Amino acid sequence: MDALFIGHAYIDVTFLTDHLPSGDEKYVAQDYAISFGGNAVTASFCCAKLGVAPDLISPLAGDWLGRMFIDMAAKYSISVHGRKVAESSLSFIMPKGGQRAIVRCRDDHYIHPFPQLNLDGCRVLHVDGHQADAALHYARACREAGILTSLDGGGVRSNSDELLRFIDVAVVSEDFTRQLGLETHGALDFLAAHGCQVSGVTLGERGMLWREGKGEIRHLPALDVPADRIVDTNGAGDIFHGAYVYSYLATPQRGWAGHFEFARAASAHSVQFLGNEASLPALADIEAAAKEFAPKA
């Protein structure tokens, strides 16, 4: 395997509507999309679409939604190592005005332990903190083997503090920093103190602050996608992670500034489409987005 991703899998139902019915009311949405979902899961599909198909450890139920997910992964040549659960997880997502409301139905009661995989040839591990036991086990194993470890820190989880001690690249959300009770700069110090070689905090339309080690803090502004071109921001952060993992694997000579600029263009492409699958960029899409959209002032 070239890369291993570990996260929680969803089937996403994304719909556009200007009204949510209540009581005994019905309403017809303007459009919808059915896709895979989940932080590290969506990142794995992005990495695969760009040209490096990873292995994926995710929950997997024996129901028809689980079979749908396997079919989705097979389309992108992703090797799924399923961890059995009773029911597949669902997300219902309503994008509106550059934001998105989400209702999740999640089964994370794992029936069996996580699968034990051979890491020979693996060059990157990417986790989102779900499946805390598996994430910690493989982060520790990869650190011992000299394999780069990456974290999508969407929120503080039960073992985040311990997990971070085995993470090389930690890119976290503003929610993560708030849950720590820290400002952005304090969060970067927190990540560096845990030994992260590269740390970043994503700021949505304000871009990202990041640093290498305890060096200078840098600002990566977001690309200025016109508001009337933005359809669905859900999954844009996950695609950012998947794109920088791909960039590290395919063109390590770019360095982290280059990896993040590449990922920024991937995210800029993604927000123009409805649903995670339609949002996945090809290499030509990333090049086009980087040329078309200037960084925000």
C-alpha positions in Angstrom: 0.0 0.0 0.0 1.1 3.6 -0.6 -1.1 5.2 2.0 -3.5 4.2 4.8 -6.5 6.3 5.8 -8.6 5.6 8.9 -12.0 7.2 9.6 -15.7 6.9 9.8 -17.7 6.2 6.6 -21.1 7.8 5.8 -23.4 7.7 2.9 -24.1 11.4 2.4 -27.5 12.7 1.2 -26.9 16.3 0.2 -29.9 18.4 -0.9 -30.5 22.0 -2.0 -33.7 23.6 -0.7 -34.9 27.1 0.3 -37.4 25.7 2.8 -37.4 22.9 5.4 -40.9 21.5 6.0 -42.2 21.1 9.5 -45.2 19.3 11.0 -47.4 17.5 8.4 -45.8 19.3 5.4 -44.1 18.2 2.2 -41.7 20.1 0.0 -39.7 19.3 -3.1 -35.9 20.1 -3.0 -34.2 21.8 -6.0 -31.5 19.2 -6.4 -29.7 16.4 -4.5 -26.7 14.1 -4.5 -25.8 10.8 -3.0 -22.2 10.2 -2.2 -19.6 8.8 0.3 -18.9 10.9 3.3 -16.7 11.2 6.4 -13.5 13.2 7.0 -10.7 10.8 6.3 -13.0 8.7 4.0 -13.6 11.7 1.6 -9.9 12.5 1.8 -9.1 9.0 0.7 -11.4 9.3 -2.3 -9.7 12.6 -3.3 -6.3 11.0 -3.1 -7.5 8.1 -5.2 -9.1 10.4 -7.8 -5.8 12.3 -8.1 -3.9 9.1 -8.8 -2.8 7.3 -5.6 -5.4 4.8 -4.5 -5.0 4.2 -0.7 -6.1 1.5 1.7 -9.0 2.5 4.0 -10.1 1.2 7.4 -13.7 2.2 8.0 -16.9 0.9 9.6 -18.8 -1.4 7.3 -22.3 -2.9 7.7 -23.7 -5.8 5.9 -26.7 -3.8 4.7 -27.5 -2.4 1.3 -25.9 1.0 2.1 -22.7 -0.9 3.1 -22.7 -2.6 -0.3 -23.3 0.8 -2.0 -20.2 2.1 -0.2 -18.1 -0.9 -1.3 -19.2 -0.2 -4.9 -18.2 3.4 -4.5 -14.8 2.5 -3.2 -14.2 -0.1 -6.0 -14.8 2.6 -8.6 -11.7 4.4 -7.3 -9.7 1.2 -6.6 -9.7 1.9 -2.9 -9.0 -1.2 -0.8 -11.6 -1.1 2.1 -10.7 -3.0 5.3 -14.1 -3.0 6.9 -14.7 -2.9 10.7 -18.1 -4.5 11.3 -21.0 -2.5 12.6 -24.7 -3.3 12.6 -25.9 -0.4 10.5 -24.4 2.0 8.0 -24.1 5.6 8.9 -26.0 8.4 7.1 -25.5 12.2 6.9 -28.2 14.5 5.7 -26.6 17.8 4.5 -28.2 21.1 3.5 -25.8 23.6 2.0 -26.9 27.2 2.0 -25.1 30.6 1.8 -21.6 29.1 2.0 -22.5 27.1 5.1 -24.0 23.7 5.7 -26.4 22.2 8.2 -25.9 18.5 8.9 -27.9 15.7 10.6 -25.9 12.5 11.2 -27.1 9.0 12.0 -24.0 7.2 13.2 -23.3 3.6 14.3 -19.8 3.5 15.9 -20.4 0.5 18.1 -17.7 -1.8 16.5 -18.5 -5.5 16.7 -14.9 -6.6 16.1 -11.4 -5.1 16.8 -9.8 -3.1 14.0 -8.0 -5.1 11.3 -4.3 -5.7 11.6 -2.6 -4.7 8.3 0.9 -5.1 6.9 2.4 -1.6 6.5 5.1 -2.6 4.0 5.4 0.0 1.4 3.2 2.5 3.2 4.4 6.1 3.0 1.6 8.1 4.7 -1.0 7.5 7.4 -4.0 9.9 7.5 -6.5 9.8 10.4 -9.4 11.9 11.6 -9.5 10.7 15.1 -12.5 8.4 14.6 -11.9 4.8 15.6 -9.6 6.1 18.3 -8.1 2.7 19.1 -7.1 2.0 15.5 -5.9 5.6 14.9 -3.6 5.4 17.9 -2.3 1.9 17.1 -1.4 2.8 13.5 0.0 6.2 14.4 2.3 4.6 16.9 3.3 1.9 14.4 3.9 4.3 11.6 6.0 6.6 13.8 8.2 3.6 14.7 8.5 2.7 11.0 9.3 6.2 9.9 6.1 6.6 8.0 4.6 10.1 7.8 1.5 10.6 10.0 -1.2 13.1 9.2 -4.2 14.2 11.3 -7.4 16.0 10.3 -8.4 17.5 13.6 -12.0 18.5 13.0 -12.7 18.3 16.8 -11.0 17.2 20.0 -11.6 13.5 20.7 -11.1 11.2 23.6 -7.5 10.5 22.9 -6.4 13.6 20.9 -3.7 14.5 23.4 -2.1 11.1 23.2 -2.6 10.7 19.5 -0.9 14.0 18.7 2.3 12.7 20.2 2.6 10.4 17.1 1.5 12.9 14.5 3.9 14.6 12.1 1.4 16.8 10.2 -1.6 18.1 12.1 -4.1 20.4 10.4 -7.0 21.3 12.7 -10.2 23.3 12.6 -11.2 26.4 14.5 -13.6 24.2 16.4 -10.6 22.1 17.6 -8.9 25.2 18.9 -12.0 26.5 20.6 -12.5 23.1 22.3 -9.0 23.4 23.6 -9.8 26.9 24.9 -7.0 28.4 22.8 -6.6 31.1 20.2 -5.1 30.1 16.8 -1.5 31.0 17.7 -1.8 29.1 21.0 -3.2 26.1 19.2 -0.1 26.1 16.8 2.1 26.2 19.9 0.1 23.3 21.4 0.6 21.2 18.3 4.3 22.0 18.0 4.8 21.1 21.7 3.3 17.7 21.0 6.0 17.1 18.4 4.1 17.9 15.2 6.6 18.8 12.4 3.9 20.7 10.5 0.9 22.3 12.1 -2.0 24.3 10.8 -5.4 25.8 11.7 -7.9 26.1 8.9 -10.0 29.3 8.9 -12.6 28.6 6.2 -12.8 31.5 3.8 -9.9 33.2 5.6 -7.5 30.5 4.6 -5.1 28.8 7.0 -2.3 29.7 9.4 0.5 27.2 9.6 4.1 26.6 10.5 6.9 24.1 10.3 8.1 23.0 13.8 8.3 26.1 16.0 9.2 28.4 13.1 7.5 31.4 11.6 3.7 31.3 11.4 2.6 31.8 7.8 -0.8 32.7 6.4 -2.2 30.9 3.4 -5.1 32.9 2.1 -8.1 31.1 0.5 -8.6 31.5 -3.2 -11.3 34.0 -4.1 -14.1 31.9 -5.6 -17.1 34.2 -6.4 -20.0 33.7 -4.1 -22.4 32.9 -7.0 -20.1 30.0 -8.0 -20.2 28.4 -4.5 -22.7 25.5 -4.3 -21.6 23.2 -1.5 -18.8 23.8 1.0 -19.3 20.4 2.7 -16.2 18.2 2.2 -14.0 21.0 1.0 -11.7 20.6 4.1 -11.6 16.8 3.6 -10.6 17.3 0.0 -7.9 19.7 1.2 -6.4 16.9 3.4 -6.6 14.3 0.6 -5.0 16.6 -1.8 -2.0 17.5 0.4 -1.5 13.8 1.1 -1.5 13.1 -2.6 0.9 16.0 -3.2 3.3 14.7 -0.6 3.2 11.2 -2.2 3.5 12.3 -5.8 5.8 15.4 -5.6 7.6 15.5 -2.3 10.0 18.0 -3.6 7.2 20.7 -3.5 7.6 21.1 0.2 4.8 21.9 2.6 4.1 25.4 1.2 3.6 23.8 -2.2 1.5 20.9 -0.9 -0.8 23.3 0.9 -1.1 25.6 -2.2 -2.0 22.5 -4.3 -4.6 21.5 -1.7 -6.0 25.0 -1.6 -6.8 24.9 -5.3 -8.4 21.4 -4.8 -10.7 22.9 -2.2 -11.5 25.9 -4.4 -12.6 23.6 -7.2 -14.7 21.4 -4.9 -17.0 24.1 -3.5 -18.5 24.6 -7.0 -20.3 21.2 -7.0 -23.0 19.4 -5.1 -22.0 16.4 -3.1 -18.6 14.9 -2.3 -18.1 12.8 -5.4 -18.9 15.6 -7.9 -16.6 17.8 -5.9 -13.5 15.6 -6.3 -10.9 17.3 -8.5 -8.8 15.8 -11.2 -5.2 17.2 -11.6 -6.4 19.4 -14.5 -9.2 20.9 -12.3 -6.6 21.9 -9.6 -4.4 23.5 -12.2 -7.4 25.4 -13.6 -8.6 26.6 -10.2 -5.1 27.8 -9.3 -5.0 29.8 -12.5 -8.5 31.2 -12.4 -8.9 32.3 -8.8 -6.5 34.7 -7.1 -5.8 34.5 -3.3 -8.1 36.7 -1.2 -6.6 40.0 -0.2 
